[in-house]
Amino acid sequence: MTPEENKQFNEYDFSSFYFGTDDGQFTIIDQFNAWHNEAIRLGYNQFSMPLTSAPLSVVKLIHPDFHTESELINLSSYNYLGIATRKEVIESAKEALDTYGLGASGSPILSGTFQIGVDFAKQLAAFKKKEAAIIFPTGYSTNLGFISAIMRPGDTILLDQFAHASIVDGAILSKAEIVYFKHNNSIDLEKKISKIKGRKLIVVEGVYSMDGDMCPLPSIVEVAKKYDSKILLDEAHSAFIFGEQGRGIAELFGLEDQIDFHMGTFSKSLGGIGGYICGSQEIINYANAYARSRFFSCNIPPAIFAGLSKGLQIAIEEPQLRSKIQNNFTLMKEKLIHYGIENITSQSQIIPVIIGDEDKTFFIAKKLLNEGIFVLPVVYPAVTKNKARLRVSISATLDESQIDFAAHKIASVIHDLK
Ligand SMILES: Cc1ncc(COP(=O)(O)O)c(C=O)c1O
């Protein structure tokens, strides 16, 4: 099936099935399924492919068309530093499994708090050079729970137009007013914030998850201070990678003390699961009492805390991992440009290769899958319409020849389609 043959199908996307077109209760579910099944038949089902190996530089997965196991170069993992699969991390988690069993079996506020988790929060706060840390089950629930805990109706939350869904959902849940500013544009932010009275929170991301660009933190901080706003910085994709000690872009820009709430996840560079806010003891006490996504949810299993603790130790003691990932993403960008790909603007390990057209993007990703490269298509609503892309995600576990091979393949599949 070529991109041209699929045009009719592509008049629809997920937004078409959000509201129904008739009064029938839940007929929208049948309409969605008719479209969804057609998507699978036409080969658009390139999401949620089941992996059958660890997410290393080479990964095994079940091919969606052939239903057989394929081995591919992995350009789609968040295991940025390779910590998810480090022997010491696995050993540490295994030991804790033997001691504590599978899960936490309780909310952190009731019976789900274990000493190992308390110690890890202290280890993290010390690493981030903050008074205290609070840990949530996921990065998503961190933004959801924390933003809705500290903001109220009548307050205003200023969001970058490309804000992650977890930030948007947290802001919606808080019932504060939401004001969007243009992506990475502090002039637009100032235009908007200058008209706002009352309590204000600006939320920005260290590295944006679909574009791989960094937030212009110095000018954002300047605006925040001028208009007396608090700042939450989400370092999901930048903590443990940027900054001399790996504390993220706040460290890189020398602005750690200017950020009120430092947010991040353990699902990416530390290769586990969970999220955090680091800040003053007072704010952590408050979040502990009001963040419902944590309060009313089971805690992270002790075995995961054990693995995270070892992973954090590795991230601290092995700065060469940060050098390796930085060398790798620089090399990938150079190679893509060398093989003729234009418009590479990423500043990080997330390198979008913009295709624009959704059909073409799916087609290219499928071809690459068949040629040994695991790189995922990203389309609306994850990115704006007509900005469909391959989202290349680089890790420290890739070697030079894998990067060269993958860049060459990506470029030749794209050029063949022109
Ligand atoms: C910027 C940002 N914040 C938060 C999250 C949620 O993190 P998690 O996947 O750990 O729930 C993500 C996930 O990709 C993200 O990109």
The ligand as an SDF file (V2000), in Angstrom:
LIG
                    3D

 16 16  0  0  0  0  0  0  0  0999 V2000
    7.9480   15.9790   29.2640 C   0  0  0  0  0  0  0  0  0  0  0  0
    7.3620   14.7550   29.8750 C   0  0  0  0  0  0  0  0  0  0  0  0
    6.8400   14.8250   31.1080 N   0  0  0  0  0  0  0  0  0  0  0  0
    6.2960   13.7380   31.7040 C   0  0  0  0  0  0  0  0  0  0  0  0
    6.2710   12.5160   31.0680 C   0  0  0  0  0  0  0  0  0  0  0  0
    5.6370   11.3460   31.7510 C   0  0  0  0  0  0  0  0  0  0  0  0
    6.6200   10.5010   32.2410 O   0  0  0  0  0  0  0  0  0  0  0  0
    6.3880    8.9300   32.4870 P   0  0  0  0  0  0  0  0  0  0  0  0
    6.4480    8.2860   31.1510 O   0  0  0  0  0  0  0  0  0  0  0  0
    7.5240    8.5700   33.3590 O   0  0  0  0  0  0  0  0  0  0  0  0
    5.0570    8.7840   33.1150 O   0  0  0  0  0  0  0  0  0  0  0  0
    6.8150   12.3860   29.8020 C   0  0  0  0  0  0  0  0  0  0  0  0
    6.7960   11.0810   29.1150 C   0  0  0  0  0  0  0  0  0  0  0  0
    7.2210   10.8740   28.0400 O   0  0  0  0  0  0  0  0  0  0  0  0
    7.3720   13.5310   29.1730 C   0  0  0  0  0  0  0  0  0  0  0  0
    7.8790   13.4650   27.9480 O   0  0  0  0  0  0  0  0  0  0  0  0
  1  2  1  0
  2  3  1  0
  2 15  2  0
  3  4  2  0
  4  5  1  0
  5  6  1  0
  5 12  2  0
  6  7  1  0
  7  8  1  0
  8  9  2  0
  8 10  1  0
  8 11  1  0
 12 13  1  0
 12 15  1  0
 13 14  2  0
 15 16  1  0
M  END
$$$$
